[in-house]
Amino acid sequence: MTNEWGPLGALAGEWEGEGGLDTAFSHAENKVLGTPYLEKCTLKPFGPVDNGSQHLYGLDYRSAMWRGDEENPFHTEVGYWLWDAATGEVMRGFVVPRGITVLAGGTVATDTTDTTDTTEFTLKAAQGGAQYNIGENLYLAKNASTLSYEVTVTVGDDTWSYDETTMLRMNEFDEPFAHTDHNTLRRVG
């Protein structure tokens, strides 16, 4: 891919990961569990998208996660990864079919003209954030509200990994709870 996609160029393609770990509260067992998962993710390049003088390049993405031999995924996402070369801004906007939308963002160093060699970046969003924000439905706002989201992406040779922390205000806990997910995906197409 050309450098119009900056640090996102290396993520274009089809990916699978078998070593995911989801650490979350299980309502069925009334305790926190670490659950292994499998993942498939597709990221397709597009662009440019012009907003006045802003030129964005992006990846249209879909991902799904399964526990063990489940037929249906327990988690899916659809959205976009976006790159603004003029500002060094990386964004990830996605929807989860539980009634959550997230626009997370961050910047990478742009002191060189080639950002395709950037191997790590972090994106953040917070409830009520001025630029990067989280939206949720009424049920979640009352019972398991997302306070913040942070993901660090590390790119390797035909692999990439992520380490996510979603801070939740849950009725089951007196203090905010850290729901975490991490996985390493390998290129399959």
Phi and psi in degrees as a GROMACS rama.xvg file:
@    title "Ramachandran Plot"
@    xaxis  label "Phi"
@    yaxis  label "Psi"
@TYPE xy
-78.4048  169.256  THR-2
-77.3242  3.32447  ASN-3
-59.4911  -26.6276  GLU-4
-90.4999  0.0766529  TRP-5
50.1126  -133.605  GLY-6
-69.9792  -10.7938  PRO-7
-82.5489  -18.3446  LEU-8
-55.3178  -37.9575  GLY-9
-69.011  -16.295  ALA-10
-88.6304  -12.0173  LEU-11
-62.9327  134.007  ALA-12
137.113  -167.245  GLY-13
-110.59  136.849  GLU-14
-135.951  150.968  TRP-15
-140.378  146.208  GLU-16
-137.869  137.549  GLY-17
-111.643  -4.28707  GLU-18
-112.841  28.646  GLY-19
-68.844  151.771  GLY-20
-136.663  120.637  LEU-21
-105.927  116.797  ASP-22
-108.181  109.122  THR-23
-149.457  165.092  ALA-24
-78.2195  128.909  PHE-25
-97.3336  115.246  SER-26
-68.8277  -34.1252  HIS-27
-63.9675  -37.0499  ALA-28
-106.222  -2.27097  GLU-29
54.3991  42.8546  ASN-30
-160.722  166.403  LYS-31
-80.5023  131.52  VAL-32
-127.675  146.82  LEU-33
-100.606  113.768  GLY-34
-115.727  121.056  THR-35
-67.218  150.621  PRO-36
-148.699  158.454  TYR-37
-101.979  153.029  LEU-38
-143.784  143.577  GLU-39
-126.847  137.38  LYS-40
-144.094  134.978  CYS-41
-122.397  130.747  THR-42
-127.94  113.824  LEU-43
-110.482  128.449  LYS-44
-73.1378  148.295  PRO-45
-150.674  166.173  PHE-46
131.891  167.274  GLY-47
-82.7204  156.921  PRO-48
-112.337  122.397  VAL-49
-104.517  127.357  ASP-50
-117.115  89.3217  ASN-51
61.7492  -120.849  GLY-52
-87.0079  -3.60187  SER-53
-84.4834  135.526  GLN-54
-123.63  112.194  HIS-55
-105.253  141.657  LEU-56
-118.394  147.616  TYR-57
-151.481  179.95  GLY-58
-127.519  124.038  LEU-59
-82.3994  123.737  ASP-60
-130.493  154.157  TYR-61
-139.281  136.522  ARG-62
-139.884  154.126  SER-63
-146.724  144.746  ALA-64
-126.735  139.836  MET-65
-127.311  142.62  TRP-66
-92.4355  123.543  ARG-67
50.5786  -123.395  GLY-68
-102.274  23.6844  ASP-69
-58.87  144.557  GLU-70
-79.5923  -39.6896  GLU-71
-105.339  141.031  ASN-72
-66.3431  147.125  PRO-73
-87.434  -14.0752  PHE-74
-149.265  134.574  HIS-75
-136.328  156.6  THR-76
-143.182  146.593  GLU-77
-133.115  145.999  VAL-78
170.872  -157.275  GLY-79
-135.478  142.727  TYR-80
-103.76  134.307  TRP-81
-128.237  147.715  LEU-82
-129.883  127.923  TRP-83
-116.347  101.017  ASP-84
-63.7421  -32.1286  ALA-85
-65.0593  -32.5214  ALA-86
-110.526  -9.57922  THR-87
73.3517  20.7213  GLY-88
-88.2309  130.021  GLU-89
-112.183  134.095  VAL-90
-132.79  151.598  MET-91
-134.346  114.85  ARG-92
-111.335  126.586  GLY-93
-148.733  160.962  PHE-94
-123.636  137.122  VAL-95
-113.334  131.704  VAL-96
-71.2225  19.2991  PRO-97
-93.6264  -0.773689  ARG-98
99.8576  36.793  GLY-99
-128.364  136.403  ILE-100
-125.34  143.668  THR-101
-135.894  135.121  VAL-102
-120.665  105.22  LEU-103
-107.121  151.408  ALA-104
-156.828  168.241  GLY-105
-171.423  179.778  GLY-106
-125.023  155.102  THR-107
-119.707  156.74  VAL-108
-60.2578  134.007  ALA-109
-122.408  33.6533  THR-110
-75.5939  -7.64741  ASP-111
-121.797  162.761  THR-112
-79.9697  -14.4498  THR-113
-111.037  104.387  ASP-114
-99.3225  7.0685  THR-115
-68.1849  -16.618  THR-116
-92.0181  6.26998  ASP-117
-66.5396  124.27  THR-118
-108.127  -4.33884  THR-119
-153.714  138.143  GLU-120
-152.139  156.71  PHE-121
-123.82  135.306  THR-122
-118.963  143.238  LEU-123
-136.207  153.524  LYS-124
-146.715  153.372  ALA-125
-141.9  150.468  ALA-126
-60.1899  124.522  GLN-127
80.0919  10.2702  GLY-128
-62.7576  145.759  GLY-129
-68.0655  -43.0153  ALA-130
-108.454  -47.5545  GLN-131
-107.368  117.637  TYR-132
-135.762  167.416  ASN-133
-126.179  131.223  ILE-134
-117.438  146.964  GLY-135
-150.301  161.603  GLU-136
-78.9398  172.987  ASN-137
-61.7488  -42.2178  LEU-138
-59.5746  -49.497  TYR-139
-65.2967  -39.5823  LEU-140
-58.173  -33.2073  ALA-141
-84.4997  -35.1563  LYS-142
-112.654  -29.553  ASN-143
-155.854  65.9913  ALA-144
-75.9746  135.685  SER-145
-83.055  117.007  THR-146
-87.0503  -40.1748  LEU-147
-157.752  161.299  SER-148
-140.26  136.033  TYR-149
-144.151  134.713  GLU-150
-134.25  135.27  VAL-151
-112.052  126.366  THR-152
-108.098  132.265  VAL-153
-123.334  124.308  THR-154
-102.829  132.248  VAL-155
-121.275  -163.184  GLY-156
-80.913  108.933  ASP-157
55.5839  26.1185  ASP-158
-142.328  159.04  THR-159
-152.379  150.977  TRP-160
-131.48  159.602  SER-161
-137.078  151.353  TYR-162
-133.063  109.645  ASP-163
-111.867  142.637  GLU-164
-131.291  122.441  THR-165
-113.889  116.147  THR-166
-87.3217  126.38  MET-167
-120.4  141.812  LEU-168
-96.9  108.515  ARG-169
-115.977  144.614  MET-170
-60.7868  -25.098  ASN-171
-77.487  -12.1018  GLU-172
-128.8  144.561  PHE-173
-75.1365  -30.4511  ASP-174
-113.036  159.354  GLU-175
-55.472  142.947  PRO-176
-108.37  134.269  PHE-177
-93.2123  105.204  ALA-178
-87.8483  122.932  HIS-179
-121.554  149.854  THR-180
-141.323  139.288  ASP-181
-150.681  150.347  HIS-182
-162.205  158.722  ASN-183
-118.654  126.154  THR-184
-108.229  145.524  LEU-185
-116.779  141.819  ARG-186
-65.8358  130.684  ARG-187
-122.035  -4.96705  VAL-188
